[in-house]
Amino acid sequence: MINVIKEALSDWSDTTDGREQLQHSYVAAALILVLSAGILGLVNYDLGQKILFVAILAIAMFFINAVAWALLQSFVLLKISADKATKKLSPAKSRKKSTKK
């Protein structure tokens, strides 16, 4: 059983990047906290409410992080990759021009 969990975590680590892993951990933490808040809320109402508040914060961090990464991806990372692509094409174009002369 432990080997299966290790293999699953290894595959998850190989197939996802750090940003996706962070998002997955926010969702997992929120689900665990909501479940524990529900169970503990039956015994101690105030403690259940406090844990639920932490779960809501984890969900909020998930959405804030998703929006921040989407904005970063669209405004910064795409431009950087486009600049790298044009720099790679530029020497090839200059070589073609020099061979045509």
N, C-alpha and C positions, 0 to 999 in steps of 0.2 A: 504494500500500500504506500509506503514511504517512497519507494522508487518511482511509482506512478506519479506521485505528487511532484517529485524532483524533476521527472521528465516533462511534465506539464508546465512547470515553472520555467524550465530551460527552453522549451519550445516557445513559450510566451515571451521570454526575454529575447529570443532570436528573431521573432517575427514582428515585434513592436519596438518603436523607438521610445526614448525616455519621456517624451511628452505624452504619448498614449498610455504609457505605464502609470504616469502620474494621474491622468484622468481616470484610469481604471481603479487606482487605489482610492481616489476621492469617492467614487461611487460605492466601492466595497465598504469603505469606512462608514459612509452614510447609511447603507443598508444594515450593517451590523449595529450601529448606534440606534437606529430606529427600532430594530427588534429588541435590543436590550432596554431601551426606554419604555417600550410597551410592557415588557415583562416586569421590570423594576417599578414601573408606575403602578402596578397592581399592589405592590407591597408598600412603597414609599412614593407618594404622589409628587412631592417636591423634587426628589431626586430624579424621577422619571421626566419631569419637565425640564430640568437642567440638562439631562442627557439629550433630550429631544432638541433643545436649543443648539447644542454642539452639532447634532446631526444636520440641522438646518444650516448652520455655518459651513459644514462640509459640502452641502449641496450648492450653497451660494458660491463657495470657492471653485467648485466644478464649473459653474456657468461663467464666472469671471475669468477663470483660466482659459476656458474655451474661446471666449470672445477675444481675449488678449492674444492668444496664439493665432486666431483667424486673422486679426488685424496685422499682426507681425508677419504672418505668411504672405498676406496679400500686398502689403506696402513695402516690406523690406526684403524678404527672402526671395521673392520672385524677381525683383529688380537686380539683386546680387547675382542670381543665376543667369539672368539675361545679359548682364554685363560680362560675366565670364564666358558666355557663349559667343558674344560679339568679339571678345579679345581672342578667342580661339580661332574665329573665322578671319580676323584681320590679317594675321601673317600669311594665311593661305591665299588671300586675295592679293596681297602684295607680291607673293611669289609668282602668281599667275600673270600679273601685269609685267613683271620683270622678264618673264619668259616670252611674252608676246612682242617685246621690243626687239 
